């Protein structure tokens, strides 16, 4: 049996229109724009709320807890980390308080353009921020949507808890793996 070893995925460079974006206050907080990571041609796109810490103080890349938990869940569900592309609703890592609705509104067009360019076959979202932004509905949440498939922008999408929530509350791991198992099944169906 293979042993799970988390890995640092290759990062895709942000296009110039996004790298120079100044549409929200995160532009003044960021060190850089994080467009996405993994296989840029993958047919499965995973959507998180925002990038986390990516480098230590010395500038060496490392796996933050969110990405480590995500990779562990994918591994347990039987999804090859090399077969996915991970992107973010917010393209910058917030480092202090900010106007969340304004930042989401500013970044959402970047995500829509990115998905249009990538042309994935399956989406998978993590956390309530992603759910509420994709559906433009503050009442929707992961708990109410997990366990099944929905449609966003004409694409099948399922949801699970944010990996950081799973890390903080390990009791959620079994649900996280169940949800990611849906992804494994759907990817086999659609990508055959």
C-alpha positions as CSV (number, residue, x, y, z in Angstrom):
1,X,0.0,0.0,0.0
2,X,1.3,3.4,-1.0
3,X,2.0,5.9,1.8
4,X,0.6,9.4,1.4
5,X,3.3,12.1,1.0
6,X,2.0,15.6,0.4
7,X,3.7,17.5,-2.4
8,X,4.2,21.1,-3.6
9,X,2.3,21.5,-6.8
10,X,3.7,23.6,-9.6
11,X,2.2,27.1,-9.6
12,X,0.7,28.6,-12.7
13,X,1.7,32.2,-13.3
14,X,-1.1,34.8,-13.2
15,X,-1.9,36.5,-16.4
16,X,-0.9,40.2,-16.6
17,X,-4.5,41.5,-16.3
18,X,-4.8,39.6,-12.9
19,X,-1.2,40.2,-11.7
20,X,-1.7,43.9,-11.9
21,X,-5.3,44.0,-10.6
22,X,-6.1,46.9,-8.3
23,X,-9.9,46.4,-8.0
24,X,-10.0,45.8,-4.3
25,X,-7.9,46.6,-1.2
26,X,-6.2,43.2,-1.2
27,X,-3.9,44.7,-3.9
28,X,-2.3,46.8,-1.1
29,X,-1.9,43.7,1.2
30,X,-0.6,41.1,-1.2
31,X,2.9,40.0,-1.9
32,X,1.7,38.6,-5.2
33,X,-1.3,37.1,-7.1
34,X,-1.7,33.4,-6.9
35,X,-3.6,32.2,-9.9
36,X,-3.6,28.4,-9.4
37,X,-1.5,25.3,-9.0
38,X,-1.4,21.8,-10.3
39,X,-2.1,20.6,-13.8
40,X,-3.2,23.7,-15.8
41,X,-4.9,21.4,-18.3
42,X,-6.7,19.3,-15.8
43,X,-10.4,18.6,-16.4
44,X,-11.0,18.8,-12.6
45,X,-10.8,22.2,-11.0
46,X,-10.9,22.6,-7.2
47,X,-11.9,26.0,-5.8
48,X,-10.8,27.3,-2.5
49,X,-11.6,30.7,-1.0
50,X,-8.1,32.2,-1.0
51,X,-4.5,31.1,-1.1
52,X,-2.8,30.4,2.2
53,X,0.8,30.8,3.3
54,X,3.0,29.4,0.6
55,X,6.5,30.3,1.7
56,X,8.3,30.4,5.0
57,X,10.1,33.5,6.2
58,X,13.2,32.5,4.2
59,X,11.1,32.3,1.0
60,X,11.2,28.5,0.7
61,X,8.0,26.9,-0.5
62,X,6.1,24.7,2.0
63,X,2.7,23.1,2.3
64,X,0.3,25.0,4.5
65,X,-2.2,23.0,6.6
66,X,-5.0,23.7,4.2
67,X,-3.2,22.2,1.2
68,X,-1.8,19.3,3.2
69,X,-5.3,18.4,4.5
70,X,-6.7,18.8,1.0
71,X,-4.1,16.5,-0.5
72,X,-4.6,13.9,2.3
73,X,-8.4,13.9,1.6
74,X,-7.9,13.5,-2.1
75,X,-5.4,10.6,-1.5
76,X,-7.9,8.8,0.9
77,X,-10.7,9.3,-1.7
78,X,-8.6,7.9,-4.5
79,X,-8.1,11.1,-6.5
80,X,-4.7,11.6,-7.9
81,X,-3.4,15.1,-6.9
82,X,-1.7,15.3,-10.3
83,X,-5.0,15.1,-12.1
84,X,-6.4,18.3,-10.6
85,X,-6.0,22.0,-10.8
86,X,-6.5,24.1,-7.6
87,X,-7.6,27.7,-7.9
88,X,-9.0,30.4,-5.6
89,X,-11.9,32.7,-5.5
90,X,-9.7,35.5,-4.1
91,X,-6.4,35.5,-6.0
92,X,-4.4,37.2,-3.1
93,X,-3.7,36.0,0.4
94,X,-5.4,38.3,2.9
95,X,-3.0,39.3,5.7
96,X,-5.4,41.6,7.7
97,X,-9.0,42.6,7.8
98,X,-10.6,43.6,4.5
99,X,-14.0,44.3,2.9
100,X,-14.9,40.7,2.1
101,X,-17.9,41.4,-0.2
102,X,-16.0,44.0,-2.2
103,X,-13.0,41.6,-2.6
104,X,-15.2,38.7,-3.7
105,X,-17.0,40.9,-6.2
106,X,-13.7,42.2,-7.6
107,X,-12.1,38.7,-7.9
108,X,-15.1,36.7,-9.1
109,X,-14.8,37.9,-12.7
110,X,-11.2,36.6,-12.7
111,X,-12.4,33.2,-11.5
112,X,-15.1,33.1,-14.2
113,X,-12.6,34.0,-16.9
114,X,-10.1,31.5,-15.6
115,X,-12.7,28.7,-15.7
116,X,-13.8,29.8,-19.2
117,X,-10.2,29.6,-20.4
118,X,-9.5,26.2,-18.7
119,X,-12.7,24.6,-19.9
120,X,-12.9,22.0,-17.1
121,X,-15.4,19.2,-17.0
122,X,-15.8,19.0,-13.2
123,X,-15.7,21.6,-10.4
124,X,-15.4,21.0,-6.7
125,X,-15.7,23.8,-4.1
126,X,-14.6,24.0,-0.5
127,X,-16.3,26.1,2.2
128,X,-19.2,28.4,2.6
129,X,-17.5,31.4,1.1
130,X,-17.1,29.6,-2.2
131,X,-20.7,28.2,-2.0
132,X,-22.2,31.6,-1.3
133,X,-20.2,33.4,-4.0
134,X,-20.9,30.8,-6.7
135,X,-24.6,30.8,-6.0
136,X,-24.8,34.5,-5.1
137,X,-26.8,33.4,-2.1
138,X,-25.7,34.1,1.5
139,X,-28.2,31.5,2.8
140,X,-26.7,28.5,1.1
141,X,-24.0,26.6,2.9
142,X,-21.8,23.5,2.5
143,X,-23.8,21.5,5.0
144,X,-27.0,21.9,2.9
145,X,-25.2,21.2,-0.4
146,X,-22.7,18.5,0.3
147,X,-23.4,14.9,-0.7
148,X,-24.7,15.6,-4.2
149,X,-24.0,17.3,-7.5
150,X,-25.2,20.8,-8.5
151,X,-24.6,23.0,-11.6
152,X,-22.7,26.2,-11.7
153,X,-21.8,28.0,-15.0
154,X,-23.1,24.9,-16.8
155,X,-20.7,22.6,-15.0
156,X,-21.2,19.8,-12.4
157,X,-20.0,20.9,-9.0
158,X,-20.0,19.3,-5.6
159,X,-18.9,20.8,-2.3
160,X,-17.3,19.9,1.0
161,X,-16.0,21.6,4.1
162,X,-13.0,23.8,3.8
163,X,-9.8,21.8,4.5
164,X,-8.9,24.2,7.3
165,X,-12.2,23.5,9.0
166,X,-11.5,19.8,8.7
167,X,-8.0,20.3,10.1
168,X,-9.4,22.2,13.1
169,X,-12.3,19.7,13.6
170,X,-11.0,16.2,12.7
171,X,-14.5,14.8,13.2
172,X,-15.3,16.3,9.7
173,X,-12.6,14.2,8.0
174,X,-14.9,11.3,7.3
175,X,-17.4,13.6,5.6
176,X,-14.6,15.3,3.7
177,X,-13.4,12.0,2.3
178,X,-17.0,11.0,1.5
179,X,-17.5,14.2,-0.5
180,X,-14.2,13.8,-2.3
181,X,-15.2,10.2,-3.1
182,X,-18.1,11.6,-5.1
183,X,-15.4,13.5,-7.1
184,X,-13.5,10.3,-7.7
185,X,-16.6,8.5,-9.0
186,X,-17.7,11.5,-11.1
187,X,-14.2,11.9,-12.6
188,X,-14.1,8.3,-13.6
189,X,-17.5,8.6,-15.3
190,X,-16.8,11.9,-17.1
191,X,-13.1,11.4,-18.0
192,X,-13.3,7.8,-19.4
